[in-house]
Amino acid sequence: MAEKAIDPVCGMEVDPETAPAKAEYKEVTYYFCAPGCKAEFEKDPEKYAGSEEAGCCG
């Protein structure tokens, strides 16, 4: 079973295998609970990518 990732926008746990959205930023894969969170991340990735919990499993 895959490790859970944390959606860097809302903090929700997300299964990387079934995440509705994902994005690459600075060679790190970020997983999102919904396309809306991905859209918010893409507006200002630096705001969210700095979070200690952001990203996962690459």
Long-range contacts (C-beta under 8 A, 24 or more apart in sequence): 2-57, 3-56, 3-57, 4-56, 5-30, 5-31, 5-55, 5-56, 5-57, 6-51, 6-53, 6-54, 6-56, 7-31, 7-32, 7-33, 7-37, 8-32, 8-41, 8-48, 8-49, 8-51, 8-53, 8-54, 8-55, 9-37, 9-38, 9-40, 9-41, 9-48, 10-37, 11-53, 16-56, 16-57, 25-49, 27-58, 28-54, 28-55, 28-58, 29-55, 29-56, 29-57, 29-58, 30-54, 30-55, 30-56, 31-56
